[in-house]
Amino acid sequence: MRKVGANDILVIGAGVIGAAIARELSARGASVSILDARTPGSGATQASGGMLAPYTEAGEGGPLLELGARSLGLFDRFIGQLQQDAGIPVGYERTGTLHVAREDASLAHFAETAGELGQLGIEAQLLDTAAARAAEPNLAPDIFGGLLITTQGIVAAPSLTRALVMAAQRAGATLLEPARVQRIRAEGDGVRVDTTQGSIAAGTVVLAAGAWAGQVTVEGADAAPPVKPVRGQLLHLGWTAQQLARITWDERCYLVPWRDGTLLVGATVEDAGFDERNTVGGVRQLFEAVCDLLPLAWNATLLSARVGLRPGSPDPLPIIGWSSAVPRLMYATGHYRNGVLLAPLTAQVVADAVLDGTADPALALTSPARFGRL
Ligand SMILES: Cc1cc2nc3c(=O)[nH]c(=O)nc-3n(C[C@H](O)[C@H](O)[C@H](O)COP(=O)(O)OP(=O)(O)OC[C@H]3O[C@@H](n4cnc5c(N)ncnc54)[C@H](O)[C@@H]3O)c2cc1C
């Protein structure tokens, strides 16, 4: 295994979170190594719908909305700079989102949400039947209204992660040979990391191992970070009919349209341990939901069925911050349904803490210490 310099920063995990952190640290001049047990991006990230939708995901407001809205605000610049640094395109668009109502209760709830978002200065429009049909003419005939939120968007999570790793490498970061990290402990002023391929000493370690973060033993910690895998299955369809104009949601599924004529259909939410396989039941649930919302989907082709393990945290806020047990260990995990959305903000606050010793206010919300001595 390649030697990592004693003062270097080792990022464990090259999903969207680890890749964004590695890129931010190396762009700011740090010496960074990236270690993953598998090919970068092949954890939860490759299955992601890539929706940037804080006003939907954190409908009830609170800290998750605060973090999500902040991160969404970073995206235009983040993607623009990344495409330059990596030299490859990243699919990204602020399509807006349409939530469709198929019963009275949903429309009443949408009216409340539109009012609340309006008070926050977020543009949200309540649509009647005619307006909802005009917005997306191919939807099922029983749609009788909707909520349009114009600022939300999509990013292609696999190409985003590829670009982040490439930009980090161009800025000098090293992608180490694949190895699984088993144990992390303090050693002198730094950190020692035991892996399946040998042991590494580093100055600082960032643990961004997604749903598997709790499987790594951190010496001196009272408990593992309480990250739980939450399986999500998603379909990738080839679409020849007129493409949807924006992300479209009903109670049973969401649809993410891409300009290349493909459509993502997500997603199941399942407690299946660490089992990363698609199931007949999961795929069937999504087929039925998409055909019910968008009848033309019967003619679509199935390009792939994807599956990933979301890193669920109990709050469900992410777990980002310094370890109490190993002083130069930083956690960045537990992003659950919003890891892609929260990647730019996570990278920024981690780099500020690691390189400048500053504590962004976001860290007060995400501190690992809320779960004990981790
Ligand atoms: C179906 C589905 C749809 C989703 N849709 C959205 C969405 O629309 N918008 C959104 O923002 N988010 C979405 N998410 C959530 C998002 O994908 C995750 O929050 C995000 O990918 C988490 O990124 P991560 O880097 O923390 O984890 P991962 O992508 O899982 O990466 C973790 C990496 O760590 C590596 N690793 C683990 N353990 C070790 C170890 N011991 N040693 C070395 N390496 C290790 C793994 O191999 C993996 O590559 C979705 C998730 C799923 C499953």
Boltz pocket constraint, residues with backbone or C-beta under 6 A from the ligand:
constraints:
  - pocket:
      binder: B
      contacts: [[A, 12], [A, 13], [A, 14], [A, 15], [A, 16], [A, 17], [A, 18], [A, 35], [A, 36], [A, 37], [A, 38], [A, 39], [A, 40], [A, 41], [A, 42], [A, 43], [A, 44], [A, 45], [A, 46], [A, 47], [A, 48], [A, 49], [A, 50], [A, 51], [A, 52], [A, 179], [A, 180], [A, 181], [A, 182], [A, 208], [A, 209], [A, 210], [A, 211], [A, 212], [A, 213], [A, 216], [A, 230], [A, 231], [A, 232], [A, 233], [A, 234], [A, 266], [A, 267], [A, 268], [A, 306], [A, 307], [A, 308], [A, 309], [A, 310], [A, 311], [A, 332], [A, 333], [A, 334], [A, 335], [A, 336], [A, 337], [A, 338], [A, 339], [A, 340], [A, 341], [A, 342]]
      max_distance: 6.0
